Amino acid sequence: MDKEKVIQIIADVCEDDVVLEERDLDLFQEGLLDSFGTINLLVAIEDELGINVPITVFNREEWNTPNNIVMQLEELA
């Protein structure tokens, strides 16, 4: 899995390039990601990476930073 592509997807969904540099940034705390953004992120991940992330496995505390998202996707891939 291409970690840089995942980070770019996150940046695109969040509409902020800060996630390209600050990979431990809490996306929810910083207001970069909300429930609607989460759905957009999961759809983008499936469309661009072919990884289906069931909403039932999405835990906000485990998917809150770019690094955590990459780690979760590595487990699902």
DSSP file with accessible surface (Angstrom, degrees, kcal/mol):
  #  RESIDUE AA STRUCTURE BP1 BP2  ACC     N-H-->O    O-->H-N    N-H-->O    O-->H-N    TCO  KAPPA ALPHA  PHI   PSI    X-CA   Y-CA   Z-CA
    1    1 A M              0   0   95      0, 0.0     2,-1.0     0, 0.0     3,-0.1   0.000 360.0 360.0 360.0 138.7    0.0    0.0    0.0
    2    2 A D     >  -     0   0   93      1,-0.2     4,-1.8     2,-0.1     3,-0.2  -0.727 360.0-169.3 -86.6 102.3    1.2    3.5   -0.9
    3    3 A K  H  > S+     0   0  107     -2,-1.0     4,-2.5     1,-0.2     5,-0.2   0.874  86.0  55.3 -60.9 -38.3    1.4    5.5    2.3
    4    4 A E  H  > S+     0   0  105      1,-0.2     4,-2.2     2,-0.2    -1,-0.2   0.874 105.7  52.1 -65.5 -34.7    2.0    8.7    0.5
    5    5 A K  H  > S+     0   0   85     -3,-0.2     4,-2.4     2,-0.2    -1,-0.2   0.902 108.7  50.8 -66.6 -40.9   -1.2    8.2   -1.6
    6    6 A V  H  X S+     0   0    1     -4,-1.8     4,-2.4     2,-0.2    -2,-0.2   0.945 110.5  49.1 -60.2 -46.2   -3.2    7.6    1.6
    7    7 A I  H  X S+     0   0    2     -4,-2.5     4,-2.5     1,-0.2    -2,-0.2   0.901 110.7  50.8 -61.6 -39.2   -1.8   10.8    3.1
    8    8 A Q  H  X S+     0   0   78     -4,-2.2     4,-2.6     2,-0.2    -1,-0.2   0.902 108.1  52.2 -67.2 -38.2   -2.7   12.7   -0.1
    9    9 A I  H  X S+     0   0    2     -4,-2.4     4,-2.7     2,-0.2     5,-0.2   0.932 110.2  49.0 -61.0 -44.6   -6.3   11.3    0.0
   10   10 A I  H  X S+     0   0    0     -4,-2.4     4,-2.8     1,-0.2     5,-0.2   0.935 111.1  49.6 -60.9 -45.3   -6.6   12.6    3.6
   11   11 A A  H  X>S+     0   0    1     -4,-2.5     5,-1.6     1,-0.2     4,-1.1   0.908 111.6  49.4 -60.9 -40.7   -5.3   16.0    2.6
   12   12 A D  H  <5S+     0   0   87     -4,-2.6     3,-0.2     2,-0.2    -2,-0.2   0.930 113.6  44.7 -64.9 -45.3   -7.7   16.1   -0.3
   13   13 A V  H  <5S+     0   0   34     -4,-2.7    -2,-0.2     1,-0.2    -1,-0.2   0.908 118.0  43.7 -66.7 -40.4  -10.7   15.2    1.9
   14   14 A C  H  <5S-     0   0   14     -4,-2.8    -1,-0.2    -5,-0.2    -2,-0.2   0.624 101.6-137.4 -78.1 -13.3   -9.7   17.6    4.7
   15   15 A E  T  <5S+     0   0  175     -4,-1.1     2,-0.3    -3,-0.2    -3,-0.2   0.881  70.5 103.0  55.0  42.3   -8.9   20.3    2.1
   16   16 A D    > < -     0   0   68     -5,-1.6     3,-1.0    -6,-0.2    -2,-0.2  -0.901  61.4-154.3-155.7 123.6   -5.7   21.1    4.0
   17   17 A D  T >> S+     0   0  105     -2,-0.3     3,-1.9     1,-0.2     4,-0.6   0.503  78.6  94.2 -76.8  -2.4   -2.1   20.3    3.2
   18   18 A V  H >> S+     0   0   42      1,-0.3     4,-2.8     2,-0.2     3,-1.1   0.845  76.7  63.6 -58.4 -30.4   -1.1   20.5    6.8
   19   19 A V  H <4 S+     0   0    0     -3,-1.0    -1,-0.3     1,-0.3    -2,-0.1   0.718  89.4  67.9 -69.2 -17.2   -1.7   16.8    7.1
   20   20 A L  H <4 S+     0   0   40     -3,-1.9    -1,-0.3     1,-0.1    -2,-0.2   0.827 116.8  23.3 -68.4 -29.6    1.1   16.2    4.6
   21   21 A E  H << S+     0   0  164     -3,-1.1     2,-1.0    -4,-0.6    -2,-0.2   0.780 121.1  54.6-104.2 -38.1    3.6   17.4    7.2
   22   22 A E    ><  +     0   0  103     -4,-2.8     3,-1.3     1,-0.2    -1,-0.2  -0.723  59.4 167.4-104.0  85.2    1.9   16.9   10.6
   23   23 A R  T 3  S+     0   0   66     -2,-1.0    44,-2.6     1,-0.3    45,-0.3   0.492  73.6  53.7 -83.0  -4.1    1.0   13.2   10.4
   24   24 A D  T 3  S+     0   0  122     42,-0.2    -1,-0.3    41,-0.1     2,-0.2   0.208  78.3 129.3-109.3  14.7    0.2   13.0   14.1
   25   25 A L    <   -     0   0   24     -3,-1.3     2,-0.9    -6,-0.1    42,-0.1  -0.497  66.0-121.9 -70.2 129.4   -2.3   15.8   14.0
   26   26 A D     >  -     0   0   36     -2,-0.2     4,-2.1     1,-0.2     6,-0.2  -0.662  24.1-163.5 -76.3 107.4   -5.7   14.9   15.5
   27   27 A L  T  4>S+     0   0    0     37,-3.3     5,-1.9    -2,-0.9     6,-1.6   0.825  85.5  46.3 -65.6 -32.9   -8.0   15.6   12.5
   28   28 A F  T >45S+     0   0   16     36,-0.4     3,-1.2     4,-0.2    -1,-0.2   0.925 112.3  48.8 -76.8 -44.8  -11.2   15.6   14.6
   29   29 A Q  T 345S+     0   0  156      1,-0.3    -2,-0.2    35,-0.2    -1,-0.2   0.866 111.8  50.2 -61.7 -36.7   -9.8   17.9   17.3
   30   30 A E  T 3<5S-     0   0  117     -4,-2.1    -1,-0.3     1,-0.0    -2,-0.2   0.477 113.7-118.4 -82.2  -3.2   -8.5   20.4   14.7
   31   31 A G  T < 5S+     0   0   64     -3,-1.2    -3,-0.2     2,-0.2    -2,-0.1   0.665  82.2 119.3  76.6  15.8  -11.8   20.4   12.9
   32   32 A L  S   <S+     0   0   35     -5,-1.9     2,-0.4    -6,-0.2    -4,-0.2   0.679  75.5  35.0 -84.2 -20.1  -10.4   19.0    9.7
   33   33 A L        +     0   0    8     -6,-1.6    -2,-0.2    -7,-0.1     2,-0.2  -1.000  64.2 164.1-138.7 134.8  -12.6   15.9    9.8
   34   34 A D     >  -     0   0   96     -2,-0.4     4,-2.5    -3,-0.1     5,-0.2  -0.661  58.3 -76.0-131.5-169.1  -16.2   15.5   10.9
   35   35 A S  H  > S+     0   0  100      1,-0.2     4,-1.8     2,-0.2     5,-0.1   0.911 132.4  46.6 -64.1 -39.4  -18.8   12.8   10.4
   36   36 A F  H  > S+     0   0  142      1,-0.2     4,-2.1     2,-0.2    -1,-0.2   0.931 113.2  49.6 -66.4 -42.5  -19.5   13.9    6.9
   37   37 A G  H  > S+     0   0    8      1,-0.2     4,-2.6     2,-0.2    -2,-0.2   0.852 105.7  58.2 -63.0 -34.9  -15.8   14.1    6.1
   38   38 A T  H  X S+     0   0    8     -4,-2.5     4,-2.6     2,-0.2    -1,-0.2   0.931 106.2  47.6 -61.3 -45.1  -15.3   10.6    7.5
   39   39 A I  H  X S+     0   0   82     -4,-1.8     4,-2.5     1,-0.2     5,-0.2   0.933 112.1  50.1 -61.9 -44.5  -17.8    9.2    5.0
   40   40 A N  H  X S+     0   0   70     -4,-2.1     4,-2.5     1,-0.2    -1,-0.2   0.892 110.7  50.6 -59.7 -40.7  -16.1   11.1    2.2
   41   41 A L  H  X S+     0   0    1     -4,-2.6     4,-2.6     2,-0.2    -2,-0.2   0.937 110.4  47.8 -63.7 -46.4  -12.7    9.7    3.4
   42   42 A L  H  X S+     0   0   14     -4,-2.6     4,-2.1     1,-0.2    11,-0.2   0.897 113.1  48.5 -65.0 -37.7  -14.0    6.1    3.5
   43   43 A V  H  X S+     0   0   70     -4,-2.5     4,-3.0     2,-0.2    -1,-0.2   0.926 111.9  49.4 -66.1 -43.2  -15.5    6.5    0.0
   44   44 A A  H  X S+     0   0   15     -4,-2.5     4,-3.0    -5,-0.2     5,-0.4   0.900 109.5  52.1 -63.5 -39.9  -12.3    8.0   -1.4
   45   45 A I  H  X>S+     0   0    1     -4,-2.6     4,-2.3     2,-0.2     6,-1.0   0.932 113.3  44.0 -62.5 -43.4  -10.2    5.2    0.2
   46   46 A E  H  X5S+     0   0   91     -4,-2.1     4,-1.4     4,-0.2    -2,-0.2   0.941 117.3  45.3 -67.6 -44.3  -12.4    2.6   -1.5
   47   47 A D  H  <5S+     0   0  124     -4,-3.0    -2,-0.2     1,-0.2    -1,-0.2   0.910 124.9  30.4 -64.8 -44.2  -12.5    4.4   -4.8
   48   48 A E  H  <5S+     0   0   93     -4,-3.0    -3,-0.2    -5,-0.2    -2,-0.2   0.759 134.9  24.5 -92.3 -26.0   -8.8    5.1   -5.0
   49   49 A L  H  <5S-     0   0   43     -4,-2.3    -3,-0.2    -5,-0.4    -2,-0.2   0.533  92.8-126.4-115.2 -13.0   -7.2    2.2   -3.1
   50   50 A G     << +     0   0   65     -4,-1.4     2,-0.6    -5,-0.6    -4,-0.2   0.713  63.9 136.3  72.9  19.8   -9.8   -0.5   -3.5
   51   51 A I        -     0   0   20     -6,-1.0     2,-0.6    -9,-0.1    -1,-0.2  -0.897  46.2-148.0-104.8 117.1   -9.9   -1.0    0.3
   52   52 A N        -     0   0   98     -2,-0.6    -9,-0.1    24,-0.1   -10,-0.0  -0.748  11.8-168.8 -85.1 121.8  -13.4   -1.3    1.7
   53   53 A V        -     0   0    7     -2,-0.6     2,-0.1   -11,-0.2    -7,-0.1  -0.909  15.5-142.5-112.3 102.3  -13.6    0.1    5.3
   54   54 A P    >>  -     0   0   51      0, 0.0     3,-1.9     0, 0.0     4,-0.5  -0.410  14.7-129.8 -63.1 137.3  -16.9   -0.9    6.9
   55   55 A I  G >4 S+     0   0   96      1,-0.3     3,-0.9     2,-0.2   -16,-0.0   0.794 105.9  69.0 -59.5 -23.8  -18.2    1.9    9.0
   56   56 A T  G 34 S+     0   0  127      1,-0.2    -1,-0.3     3,-0.0    -3,-0.0   0.748 100.1  46.2 -68.9 -21.8  -18.6   -0.6   11.8
   57   57 A V  G <4 S+     0   0   63     -3,-1.9     2,-0.6     2,-0.0    -1,-0.2   0.513  87.6 106.9 -95.7  -5.3  -14.8   -0.9   12.2
   58   58 A F    <<  +     0   0   35     -3,-0.9     2,-0.5    -4,-0.5     3,-0.1  -0.634  45.4 178.5 -79.2 117.2  -14.3    2.8   12.1
   59   59 A N    >>  -     0   0   59     -2,-0.6     3,-1.6     1,-0.1     4,-1.3  -0.981  26.1-143.9-120.2 118.9  -13.4    4.0   15.6
   60   60 A R  T 34 S+     0   0  136     -2,-0.5     3,-0.3     1,-0.3   -32,-0.1   0.832 100.2  54.1 -53.4 -36.7  -12.7    7.7   15.9
   61   61 A E  T 34 S+     0   0  137      1,-0.2     3,-0.3     2,-0.2    -1,-0.3   0.772 113.8  42.1 -70.7 -23.9   -9.9    7.2   18.5
   62   62 A E  T <4 S+     0   0   89     -3,-1.6    10,-0.2     1,-0.2    -1,-0.2   0.564 119.6  42.9 -96.6 -11.7   -8.1    4.8   16.1
   63   63 A W  S  < S+     0   0    1     -4,-1.3    -1,-0.2    -3,-0.3    -2,-0.2  -0.066  81.8 107.1-120.9  29.1   -8.6    6.8   12.9
   64   64 A N  S    S+     0   0   27     -3,-0.3   -37,-3.3    -5,-0.1   -36,-0.4   0.651  73.9  42.0 -91.7 -15.1   -7.9   10.3   14.3
   65   65 A T  S  > S-     0   0    9    -39,-0.2     4,-2.5    -3,-0.1     5,-0.2  -0.908  82.7-113.8-127.8 157.9   -4.5   11.0   12.7
   66   66 A P  H  > S+     0   0    0      0, 0.0     4,-2.4     0, 0.0     5,-0.2   0.919 118.9  50.7 -54.6 -43.2   -2.9   10.5    9.3
   67   67 A N  H  > S+     0   0   63    -44,-2.6     4,-2.3     1,-0.2     5,-0.1   0.905 110.5  48.7 -62.9 -40.8   -0.5    8.0   10.8
   68   68 A N  H  > S+     0   0   43    -45,-0.3     4,-2.7     2,-0.2    -1,-0.2   0.886 109.2  52.9 -65.9 -38.5   -3.3    6.1   12.5
   69   69 A I  H  X S+     0   0    0     -4,-2.5     4,-2.5     2,-0.2     5,-0.2   0.937 109.5  48.6 -63.1 -44.0   -5.3    6.0    9.3
   70   70 A V  H  X S+     0   0    9     -4,-2.4     4,-2.2     1,-0.2    -2,-0.2   0.937 112.0  49.7 -59.3 -45.8   -2.3    4.5    7.5
   71   71 A M  H  X S+     0   0   85     -4,-2.3     4,-1.5     1,-0.2    -2,-0.2   0.922 111.4  48.2 -61.5 -44.1   -1.8    1.9   10.2
   72   72 A Q  H  X S+     0   0   26     -4,-2.7     4,-1.4   -10,-0.2    -1,-0.2   0.904 111.6  50.0 -64.2 -40.5   -5.5    0.9   10.2
   73   73 A L  H  X S+     0   0    0     -4,-2.5     4,-2.1     1,-0.2    -1,-0.2   0.861 105.2  57.1 -67.7 -34.3   -5.5    0.6    6.4
   74   74 A E  H  < S+     0   0   87     -4,-2.2    -1,-0.2     1,-0.2    -2,-0.2   0.883 107.3  49.4 -62.4 -36.5   -2.4   -1.6    6.5
   75   75 A E  H  < S+     0   0  136     -4,-1.5    -1,-0.2     1,-0.2    -2,-0.2   0.829 115.1  43.6 -70.5 -33.0   -4.3   -4.0    8.8
   76   76 A L  H  <        0   0   72     -4,-1.4    -2,-0.2    -5,-0.1    -1,-0.2   0.725 360.0 360.0 -82.7 -24.9   -7.3   -4.1    6.5
   77   77 A A     <        0   0   88     -4,-2.1   -26,-0.0    -5,-0.1   -27,-0.0  -0.254 360.0 360.0 -73.8 360.0   -5.4   -4.4    3.2
